[in-house]
């Protein structure tokens, strides 16, 4: 399959400007061109864009993404370094998840505290909690 830049943008969830930017900074290989000279994105291009989007969602810096993309062009010979980049980013994500879990624990504690305050303020007997009219 071949997709126009507008269709590739729609399918990838990225803007046309982002697709052009990714091409300009060499995150994305220049796509093939159709007979009119317009960009023609392949399914492989869209899969790669999906992966890049996931890397961005993990908080990976563009610099690291560019290194990964550059290494990808070298094939199997660069597999070890690409794996190392992903392992490092995975640790960063795991650290962030742990940090967010701590934040979630604090929020849960505060919410439970306010629920207790509300129950006390409205005089709901503990034995009646959870019973609705």
Phi and psi in radians as a Rosetta constraint file:
Dihedral C 1 N 2 CA 2 C 2 CIRCULARHARMONIC -2.303 0.35
Dihedral N 2 CA 2 C 2 N 3 CIRCULARHARMONIC 2.393 0.35
Dihedral C 2 N 3 CA 3 C 3 CIRCULARHARMONIC -2.218 0.35
Dihedral N 3 CA 3 C 3 N 4 CIRCULARHARMONIC 2.442 0.35
Dihedral C 3 N 4 CA 4 C 4 CIRCULARHARMONIC -1.189 0.35
Dihedral N 4 CA 4 C 4 N 5 CIRCULARHARMONIC 2.938 0.35
Dihedral C 4 N 5 CA 5 C 5 CIRCULARHARMONIC -1.106 0.35
Dihedral N 5 CA 5 C 5 N 6 CIRCULARHARMONIC -0.622 0.35
Dihedral C 5 N 6 CA 6 C 6 CIRCULARHARMONIC -1.152 0.35
Dihedral N 6 CA 6 C 6 N 7 CIRCULARHARMONIC -0.747 0.35
Dihedral C 6 N 7 CA 7 C 7 CIRCULARHARMONIC -1.206 0.35
Dihedral N 7 CA 7 C 7 N 8 CIRCULARHARMONIC -0.696 0.35
Dihedral C 7 N 8 CA 8 C 8 CIRCULARHARMONIC -1.094 0.35
Dihedral N 8 CA 8 C 8 N 9 CIRCULARHARMONIC -0.695 0.35
Dihedral C 8 N 9 CA 9 C 9 CIRCULARHARMONIC -1.106 0.35
Dihedral N 9 CA 9 C 9 N 10 CIRCULARHARMONIC -0.804 0.35
Dihedral C 9 N 10 CA 10 C 10 CIRCULARHARMONIC -1.083 0.35
Dihedral N 10 CA 10 C 10 N 11 CIRCULARHARMONIC -0.815 0.35
Dihedral C 10 N 11 CA 11 C 11 CIRCULARHARMONIC -1.198 0.35
Dihedral N 11 CA 11 C 11 N 12 CIRCULARHARMONIC -0.587 0.35
Dihedral C 11 N 12 CA 12 C 12 CIRCULARHARMONIC -1.515 0.35
Dihedral N 12 CA 12 C 12 N 13 CIRCULARHARMONIC -0.330 0.35
Dihedral C 12 N 13 CA 13 C 13 CIRCULARHARMONIC 1.404 0.35
Dihedral N 13 CA 13 C 13 N 14 CIRCULARHARMONIC 0.131 0.35
Dihedral C 13 N 14 CA 14 C 14 CIRCULARHARMONIC -1.773 0.35
Dihedral N 14 CA 14 C 14 N 15 CIRCULARHARMONIC 2.750 0.35
Dihedral C 14 N 15 CA 15 C 15 CIRCULARHARMONIC -1.400 0.35
Dihedral N 15 CA 15 C 15 N 16 CIRCULARHARMONIC 2.830 0.35
Dihedral C 15 N 16 CA 16 C 16 CIRCULARHARMONIC -1.041 0.35
Dihedral N 16 CA 16 C 16 N 17 CIRCULARHARMONIC -0.729 0.35
Dihedral C 16 N 17 CA 17 C 17 CIRCULARHARMONIC -1.054 0.35
Dihedral N 17 CA 17 C 17 N 18 CIRCULARHARMONIC -0.686 0.35
Dihedral C 17 N 18 CA 18 C 18 CIRCULARHARMONIC -1.156 0.35
Dihedral N 18 CA 18 C 18 N 19 CIRCULARHARMONIC -0.710 0.35
Dihedral C 18 N 19 CA 19 C 19 CIRCULARHARMONIC -1.047 0.35
Dihedral N 19 CA 19 C 19 N 20 CIRCULARHARMONIC -0.769 0.35
Dihedral C 19 N 20 CA 20 C 20 CIRCULARHARMONIC -1.162 0.35
Dihedral N 20 CA 20 C 20 N 21 CIRCULARHARMONIC -0.700 0.35
Dihedral C 20 N 21 CA 21 C 21 CIRCULARHARMONIC -1.083 0.35
Dihedral N 21 CA 21 C 21 N 22 CIRCULARHARMONIC -0.821 0.35
Dihedral C 21 N 22 CA 22 C 22 CIRCULARHARMONIC -1.032 0.35
Dihedral N 22 CA 22 C 22 N 23 CIRCULARHARMONIC -0.645 0.35
Dihedral C 22 N 23 CA 23 C 23 CIRCULARHARMONIC -1.203 0.35
Dihedral N 23 CA 23 C 23 N 24 CIRCULARHARMONIC -0.754 0.35
Dihedral C 23 N 24 CA 24 C 24 CIRCULARHARMONIC -1.102 0.35
Dihedral N 24 CA 24 C 24 N 25 CIRCULARHARMONIC -0.681 0.35
Dihedral C 24 N 25 CA 25 C 25 CIRCULARHARMONIC -1.602 0.35
Dihedral N 25 CA 25 C 25 N 26 CIRCULARHARMONIC 0.154 0.35
Dihedral C 25 N 26 CA 26 C 26 CIRCULARHARMONIC 1.202 0.35
Dihedral N 26 CA 26 C 26 N 27 CIRCULARHARMONIC 0.483 0.35
Dihedral C 26 N 27 CA 27 C 27 CIRCULARHARMONIC -1.364 0.35
Dihedral N 27 CA 27 C 27 N 28 CIRCULARHARMONIC -0.495 0.35
Dihedral C 27 N 28 CA 28 C 28 CIRCULARHARMONIC -2.192 0.35
Dihedral N 28 CA 28 C 28 N 29 CIRCULARHARMONIC 2.239 0.35
Dihedral C 28 N 29 CA 29 C 29 CIRCULARHARMONIC -1.099 0.35
Dihedral N 29 CA 29 C 29 N 30 CIRCULARHARMONIC 2.531 0.35
Dihedral C 29 N 30 CA 30 C 30 CIRCULARHARMONIC -0.982 0.35
Dihedral N 30 CA 30 C 30 N 31 CIRCULARHARMONIC 2.221 0.35
Dihedral C 30 N 31 CA 31 C 31 CIRCULARHARMONIC -1.214 0.35
Dihedral N 31 CA 31 C 31 N 32 CIRCULARHARMONIC 2.863 0.35
Dihedral C 31 N 32 CA 32 C 32 CIRCULARHARMONIC -1.044 0.35
Dihedral N 32 CA 32 C 32 N 33 CIRCULARHARMONIC 2.905 0.35
Dihedral C 32 N 33 CA 33 C 33 CIRCULARHARMONIC -2.094 0.35
Dihedral N 33 CA 33 C 33 N 34 CIRCULARHARMONIC 2.515 0.35
Dihedral C 33 N 34 CA 34 C 34 CIRCULARHARMONIC -1.428 0.35
Dihedral N 34 CA 34 C 34 N 35 CIRCULARHARMONIC -3.088 0.35
Dihedral C 34 N 35 CA 35 C 35 CIRCULARHARMONIC -1.107 0.35
Dihedral N 35 CA 35 C 35 N 36 CIRCULARHARMONIC -0.373 0.35
Dihedral C 35 N 36 CA 36 C 36 CIRCULARHARMONIC -1.632 0.35
Dihedral N 36 CA 36 C 36 N 37 CIRCULARHARMONIC 0.041 0.35
Dihedral C 36 N 37 CA 37 C 37 CIRCULARHARMONIC 1.507 0.35
Dihedral N 37 CA 37 C 37 N 38 CIRCULARHARMONIC 0.124 0.35
Dihedral C 37 N 38 CA 38 C 38 CIRCULARHARMONIC -1.484 0.35
Dihedral N 38 CA 38 C 38 N 39 CIRCULARHARMONIC 2.616 0.35
Dihedral C 38 N 39 CA 39 C 39 CIRCULARHARMONIC -1.036 0.35
Dihedral N 39 CA 39 C 39 N 40 CIRCULARHARMONIC 2.427 0.35
Dihedral C 39 N 40 CA 40 C 40 CIRCULARHARMONIC -2.276 0.35
Dihedral N 40 CA 40 C 40 N 41 CIRCULARHARMONIC 1.758 0.35
Dihedral C 40 N 41 CA 41 C 41 CIRCULARHARMONIC -1.437 0.35
Dihedral N 41 CA 41 C 41 N 42 CIRCULARHARMONIC 2.474 0.35
Dihedral C 41 N 42 CA 42 C 42 CIRCULARHARMONIC -1.721 0.35
Dihedral N 42 CA 42 C 42 N 43 CIRCULARHARMONIC 2.977 0.35
Dihedral C 42 N 43 CA 43 C 43 CIRCULARHARMONIC -1.040 0.35
Dihedral N 43 CA 43 C 43 N 44 CIRCULARHARMONIC -0.662 0.35
Dihedral C 43 N 44 CA 44 C 44 CIRCULARHARMONIC -1.083 0.35
Dihedral N 44 CA 44 C 44 N 45 CIRCULARHARMONIC -0.717 0.35
Dihedral C 44 N 45 CA 45 C 45 CIRCULARHARMONIC -1.047 0.35
Dihedral N 45 CA 45 C 45 N 46 CIRCULARHARMONIC -0.765 0.35
Dihedral C 45 N 46 CA 46 C 46 CIRCULARHARMONIC -1.153 0.35
Dihedral N 46 CA 46 C 46 N 47 CIRCULARHARMONIC -0.663 0.35
Dihedral C 46 N 47 CA 47 C 47 CIRCULARHARMONIC -1.092 0.35
Dihedral N 47 CA 47 C 47 N 48 CIRCULARHARMONIC -0.759 0.35
Dihedral C 47 N 48 CA 48 C 48 CIRCULARHARMONIC -1.106 0.35
Dihedral N 48 CA 48 C 48 N 49 CIRCULARHARMONIC -0.735 0.35
Dihedral C 48 N 49 CA 49 C 49 CIRCULARHARMONIC -1.080 0.35
Dihedral N 49 CA 49 C 49 N 50 CIRCULARHARMONIC -0.662 0.35
Dihedral C 49 N 50 CA 50 C 50 CIRCULARHARMONIC -1.089 0.35
Dihedral N 50 CA 50 C 50 N 51 CIRCULARHARMONIC -0.720 0.35
Dihedral C 50 N 51 CA 51 C 51 CIRCULARHARMONIC -1.146 0.35
Dihedral N 51 CA 51 C 51 N 52 CIRCULARHARMONIC -0.781 0.35
Dihedral C 51 N 52 CA 52 C 52 CIRCULARHARMONIC -1.035 0.35
Dihedral N 52 CA 52 C 52 N 53 CIRCULARHARMONIC -0.694 0.35
Dihedral C 52 N 53 CA 53 C 53 CIRCULARHARMONIC -1.089 0.35
Dihedral N 53 CA 53 C 53 N 54 CIRCULARHARMONIC -0.733 0.35
Dihedral C 53 N 54 CA 54 C 54 CIRCULARHARMONIC -1.111 0.35
Dihedral N 54 CA 54 C 54 N 55 CIRCULARHARMONIC -0.737 0.35
Dihedral C 54 N 55 CA 55 C 55 CIRCULARHARMONIC -1.050 0.35
Dihedral N 55 CA 55 C 55 N 56 CIRCULARHARMONIC -0.728 0.35
Dihedral C 55 N 56 CA 56 C 56 CIRCULARHARMONIC -1.112 0.35
Dihedral N 56 CA 56 C 56 N 57 CIRCULARHARMONIC -0.702 0.35
Dihedral C 56 N 57 CA 57 C 57 CIRCULARHARMONIC -1.110 0.35
Dihedral N 57 CA 57 C 57 N 58 CIRCULARHARMONIC -0.467 0.35
Dihedral C 57 N 58 CA 58 C 58 CIRCULARHARMONIC -1.353 0.35
Dihedral N 58 CA 58 C 58 N 59 CIRCULARHARMONIC -0.140 0.35
Dihedral C 58 N 59 CA 59 C 59 CIRCULARHARMONIC 1.566 0.35
Dihedral N 59 CA 59 C 59 N 60 CIRCULARHARMONIC 0.191 0.35
Dihedral C 59 N 60 CA 60 C 60 CIRCULARHARMONIC -1.102 0.35
Dihedral N 60 CA 60 C 60 N 61 CIRCULARHARMONIC 2.289 0.35
Dihedral C 60 N 61 CA 61 C 61 CIRCULARHARMONIC -1.147 0.35
Dihedral N 61 CA 61 C 61 N 62 CIRCULARHARMONIC 2.597 0.35
Dihedral C 61 N 62 CA 62 C 62 CIRCULARHARMONIC -0.961 0.35
Dihedral N 62 CA 62 C 62 N 63 CIRCULARHARMONIC -0.675 0.35
Dihedral C 62 N 63 CA 63 C 63 CIRCULARHARMONIC -0.989 0.35
Dihedral N 63 CA 63 C 63 N 64 CIRCULARHARMONIC -0.788 0.35
Dihedral C 63 N 64 CA 64 C 64 CIRCULARHARMONIC -1.191 0.35
Dihedral N 64 CA 64 C 64 N 65 CIRCULARHARMONIC -0.662 0.35
Dihedral C 64 N 65 CA 65 C 65 CIRCULARHARMONIC -1.100 0.35
Dihedral N 65 CA 65 C 65 N 66 CIRCULARHARMONIC -0.691 0.35
Dihedral C 65 N 66 CA 66 C 66 CIRCULARHARMONIC -1.135 0.35
Dihedral N 66 CA 66 C 66 N 67 CIRCULARHARMONIC -0.709 0.35
Dihedral C 66 N 67 CA 67 C 67 CIRCULARHARMONIC -1.086 0.35
Dihedral N 67 CA 67 C 67 N 68 CIRCULARHARMONIC -0.791 0.35
Dihedral C 67 N 68 CA 68 C 68 CIRCULARHARMONIC -1.048 0.35
Dihedral N 68 CA 68 C 68 N 69 CIRCULARHARMONIC -0.811 0.35
Dihedral C 68 N 69 CA 69 C 69 CIRCULARHARMONIC -1.083 0.35
Dihedral N 69 CA 69 C 69 N 70 CIRCULARHARMONIC -0.710 0.35
Dihedral C 69 N 70 CA 70 C 70 CIRCULARHARMONIC -1.120 0.35
Dihedral N 70 CA 70 C 70 N 71 CIRCULARHARMONIC -0.772 0.35
Dihedral C 70 N 71 CA 71 C 71 CIRCULARHARMONIC -1.112 0.35
Dihedral N 71 CA 71 C 71 N 72 CIRCULARHARMONIC -0.625 0.35
Dihedral C 71 N 72 CA 72 C 72 CIRCULARHARMONIC -1.005 0.35
Dihedral N 72 CA 72 C 72 N 73 CIRCULARHARMONIC -0.592 0.35
Dihedral C 72 N 73 CA 73 C 73 CIRCULARHARMONIC -1.171 0.35
Dihedral N 73 CA 73 C 73 N 74 CIRCULARHARMONIC -0.312 0.35
Dihedral C 73 N 74 CA 74 C 74 CIRCULARHARMONIC -1.563 0.35
Dihedral N 74 CA 74 C 74 N 75 CIRCULARHARMONIC -0.012 0.35
Dihedral C 74 N 75 CA 75 C 75 CIRCULARHARMONIC 1.211 0.35
Dihedral N 75 CA 75 C 75 N 76 CIRCULARHARMONIC -2.597 0.35
Dihedral C 75 N 76 CA 76 C 76 CIRCULARHARMONIC -1.019 0.35
Dihedral N 76 CA 76 C 76 N 77 CIRCULARHARMONIC -0.544 0.35
Dihedral C 76 N 77 CA 77 C 77 CIRCULARHARMONIC -1.026 0.35
Dihedral N 77 CA 77 C 77 N 78 CIRCULARHARMONIC -0.433 0.35
Dihedral C 77 N 78 CA 78 C 78 CIRCULARHARMONIC -1.779 0.35
Dihedral N 78 CA 78 C 78 N 79 CIRCULARHARMONIC 0.142 0.35
Dihedral C 78 N 79 CA 79 C 79 CIRCULARHARMONIC -1.012 0.35
Dihedral N 79 CA 79 C 79 N 80 CIRCULARHARMONIC -0.711 0.35
Dihedral C 79 N 80 CA 80 C 80 CIRCULARHARMONIC -1.078 0.35
Dihedral N 80 CA 80 C 80 N 81 CIRCULARHARMONIC -0.791 0.35
Dihedral C 80 N 81 CA 81 C 81 CIRCULARHARMONIC -1.217 0.35
Dihedral N 81 CA 81 C 81 N 82 CIRCULARHARMONIC -0.673 0.35
Dihedral C 81 N 82 CA 82 C 82 CIRCULARHARMONIC -1.089 0.35
Dihedral N 82 CA 82 C 82 N 83 CIRCULARHARMONIC -0.738 0.35
Dihedral C 82 N 83 CA 83 C 83 CIRCULARHARMONIC -1.055 0.35
Dihedral N 83 CA 83 C 83 N 84 CIRCULARHARMONIC -0.757 0.35
Dihedral C 83 N 84 CA 84 C 84 CIRCULARHARMONIC -1.055 0.35
Dihedral N 84 CA 84 C 84 N 85 CIRCULARHARMONIC -0.713 0.35
Dihedral C 84 N 85 CA 85 C 85 CIRCULARHARMONIC -1.060 0.35
Dihedral N 85 CA 85 C 85 N 86 CIRCULARHARMONIC -0.776 0.35
Dihedral C 85 N 86 CA 86 C 86 CIRCULARHARMONIC -1.203 0.35
Dihedral N 86 CA 86 C 86 N 87 CIRCULARHARMONIC -0.675 0.35
Dihedral C 86 N 87 CA 87 C 87 CIRCULARHARMONIC -1.084 0.35
Dihedral N 87 CA 87 C 87 N 88 CIRCULARHARMONIC -0.767 0.35
Dihedral C 87 N 88 CA 88 C 88 CIRCULARHARMONIC -1.086 0.35
Dihedral N 88 CA 88 C 88 N 89 CIRCULARHARMONIC -0.760 0.35
Dihedral C 88 N 89 CA 89 C 89 CIRCULARHARMONIC -1.191 0.35
Dihedral N 89 CA 89 C 89 N 90 CIRCULARHARMONIC -0.624 0.35
Dihedral C 89 N 90 CA 90 C 90 CIRCULARHARMONIC -1.063 0.35
Dihedral N 90 CA 90 C 90 N 91 CIRCULARHARMONIC -0.730 0.35
Dihedral C 90 N 91 CA 91 C 91 CIRCULARHARMONIC -1.111 0.35
Dihedral N 91 CA 91 C 91 N 92 CIRCULARHARMONIC -0.694 0.35
Dihedral C 91 N 92 CA 92 C 92 CIRCULARHARMONIC -1.067 0.35
Dihedral N 92 CA 92 C 92 N 93 CIRCULARHARMONIC -0.743 0.35
Dihedral C 92 N 93 CA 93 C 93 CIRCULARHARMONIC -1.142 0.35
Dihedral N 93 CA 93 C 93 N 94 CIRCULARHARMONIC -0.771 0.35
Dihedral C 93 N 94 CA 94 C 94 CIRCULARHARMONIC -1.073 0.35
Dihedral N 94 CA 94 C 94 N 95 CIRCULARHARMONIC -0.708 0.35
Dihedral C 94 N 95 CA 95 C 95 CIRCULARHARMONIC -1.101 0.35
Dihedral N 95 CA 95 C 95 N 96 CIRCULARHARMONIC -0.734 0.35
Dihedral C 95 N 96 CA 96 C 96 CIRCULARHARMONIC -1.151 0.35
Dihedral N 96 CA 96 C 96 N 97 CIRCULARHARMONIC -0.700 0.35
Dihedral C 96 N 97 CA 97 C 97 CIRCULARHARMONIC -1.075 0.35
Dihedral N 97 CA 97 C 97 N 98 CIRCULARHARMONIC -0.764 0.35
Dihedral C 97 N 98 CA 98 C 98 CIRCULARHARMONIC -1.086 0.35
Dihedral N 98 CA 98 C 98 N 99 CIRCULARHARMONIC -0.719 0.35
Dihedral C 98 N 99 CA 99 C 99 CIRCULARHARMONIC -1.091 0.35
Dihedral N 99 CA 99 C 99 N 100 CIRCULARHARMONIC -0.766 0.35
Dihedral C 99 N 100 CA 100 C 100 CIRCULARHARMONIC -1.179 0.35
Dihedral N 100 CA 100 C 100 N 101 CIRCULARHARMONIC -0.603 0.35
Dihedral C 100 N 101 CA 101 C 101 CIRCULARHARMONIC -1.089 0.35
Dihedral N 101 CA 101 C 101 N 102 CIRCULARHARMONIC -0.701 0.35
Dihedral C 101 N 102 CA 102 C 102 CIRCULARHARMONIC -1.076 0.35
Dihedral N 102 CA 102 C 102 N 103 CIRCULARHARMONIC -0.724 0.35
Dihedral C 102 N 103 CA 103 C 103 CIRCULARHARMONIC -1.112 0.35
Dihedral N 103 CA 103 C 103 N 104 CIRCULARHARMONIC -0.735 0.35
Dihedral C 103 N 104 CA 104 C 104 CIRCULARHARMONIC -1.097 0.35
Dihedral N 104 CA 104 C 104 N 105 CIRCULARHARMONIC -0.706 0.35
Dihedral C 104 N 105 CA 105 C 105 CIRCULARHARMONIC -1.046 0.35
Dihedral N 105 CA 105 C 105 N 106 CIRCULARHARMONIC -0.751 0.35
Dihedral C 105 N 106 CA 106 C 106 CIRCULARHARMONIC -1.125 0.35
Dihedral N 106 CA 106 C 106 N 107 CIRCULARHARMONIC -0.765 0.35
Dihedral C 106 N 107 CA 107 C 107 CIRCULARHARMONIC -1.076 0.35
Dihedral N 107 CA 107 C 107 N 108 CIRCULARHARMONIC -0.786 0.35
Dihedral C 107 N 108 CA 108 C 108 CIRCULARHARMONIC -1.046 0.35
Dihedral N 108 CA 108 C 108 N 109 CIRCULARHARMONIC -0.738 0.35
Dihedral C 108 N 109 CA 109 C 109 CIRCULARHARMONIC -1.070 0.35
Dihedral N 109 CA 109 C 109 N 110 CIRCULARHARMONIC -0.826 0.35
Dihedral C 109 N 110 CA 110 C 110 CIRCULARHARMONIC -1.147 0.35
Dihedral N 110 CA 110 C 110 N 111 CIRCULARHARMONIC -0.719 0.35
Dihedral C 110 N 111 CA 111 C 111 CIRCULARHARMONIC -1.093 0.35
Dihedral N 111 CA 111 C 111 N 112 CIRCULARHARMONIC -0.802 0.35
Dihedral C 111 N 112 CA 112 C 112 CIRCULARHARMONIC -1.060 0.35
Dihedral N 112 CA 112 C 112 N 113 CIRCULARHARMONIC -0.693 0.35
Dihedral C 112 N 113 CA 113 C 113 CIRCULARHARMONIC -1.070 0.35
Dihedral N 113 CA 113 C 113 N 114 CIRCULARHARMONIC -0.796 0.35
Dihedral C 113 N 114 CA 114 C 114 CIRCULARHARMONIC -1.183 0.35
Dihedral N 114 CA 114 C 114 N 115 CIRCULARHARMONIC -0.597 0.35
Dihedral C 114 N 115 CA 115 C 115 CIRCULARHARMONIC -1.116 0.35
Dihedral N 115 CA 115 C 115 N 116 CIRCULARHARMONIC -0.688 0.35
Dihedral C 115 N 116 CA 116 C 116 CIRCULARHARMONIC -1.137 0.35
Dihedral N 116 CA 116 C 116 N 117 CIRCULARHARMONIC -0.735 0.35
Dihedral C 116 N 117 CA 117 C 117 CIRCULARHARMONIC -1.059 0.35
Dihedral N 117 CA 117 C 117 N 118 CIRCULARHARMONIC -0.773 0.35
Dihedral C 117 N 118 CA 118 C 118 CIRCULARHARMONIC -1.106 0.35
Dihedral N 118 CA 118 C 118 N 119 CIRCULARHARMONIC -0.749 0.35
Dihedral C 118 N 119 CA 119 C 119 CIRCULARHARMONIC -1.064 0.35
Dihedral N 119 CA 119 C 119 N 120 CIRCULARHARMONIC -0.778 0.35
Dihedral C 119 N 120 CA 120 C 120 CIRCULARHARMONIC -1.145 0.35
Dihedral N 120 CA 120 C 120 N 121 CIRCULARHARMONIC -0.673 0.35
Dihedral C 120 N 121 CA 121 C 121 CIRCULARHARMONIC -1.192 0.35
Dihedral N 121 CA 121 C 121 N 122 CIRCULARHARMONIC -0.576 0.35
Dihedral C 121 N 122 CA 122 C 122 CIRCULARHARMONIC -1.701 0.35
Dihedral N 122 CA 122 C 122 N 123 CIRCULARHARMONIC 0.082 0.35
Dihedral C 122 N 123 CA 123 C 123 CIRCULARHARMONIC 1.185 0.35
Dihedral N 123 CA 123 C 123 N 124 CIRCULARHARMONIC 0.539 0.35
Dihedral C 123 N 124 CA 124 C 124 CIRCULARHARMONIC -1.354 0.35
Dihedral N 124 CA 124 C 124 N 125 CIRCULARHARMONIC 2.166 0.35
Dihedral C 124 N 125 CA 125 C 125 CIRCULARHARMONIC -1.195 0.35
Dihedral N 125 CA 125 C 125 N 126 CIRCULARHARMONIC 2.425 0.35
Dihedral C 125 N 126 CA 126 C 126 CIRCULARHARMONIC -0.935 0.35
Dihedral N 126 CA 126 C 126 N 127 CIRCULARHARMONIC -0.612 0.35
Dihedral C 126 N 127 CA 127 C 127 CIRCULARHARMONIC -1.266 0.35
Dihedral N 127 CA 127 C 127 N 128 CIRCULARHARMONIC -0.246 0.35
Dihedral C 127 N 128 CA 128 C 128 CIRCULARHARMONIC -1.695 0.35
Dihedral N 128 CA 128 C 128 N 129 CIRCULARHARMONIC -0.106 0.35
Dihedral C 128 N 129 CA 129 C 129 CIRCULARHARMONIC -1.047 0.35
Dihedral N 129 CA 129 C 129 N 130 CIRCULARHARMONIC 2.435 0.35
Dihedral C 129 N 130 CA 130 C 130 CIRCULARHARMONIC 1.505 0.35
Dihedral N 130 CA 130 C 130 N 131 CIRCULARHARMONIC -0.115 0.35
Dihedral C 130 N 131 CA 131 C 131 CIRCULARHARMONIC -1.739 0.35
Dihedral N 131 CA 131 C 131 N 132 CIRCULARHARMONIC 2.201 0.35
Dihedral C 131 N 132 CA 132 C 132 CIRCULARHARMONIC -1.952 0.35
Dihedral N 132 CA 132 C 132 N 133 CIRCULARHARMONIC 2.690 0.35
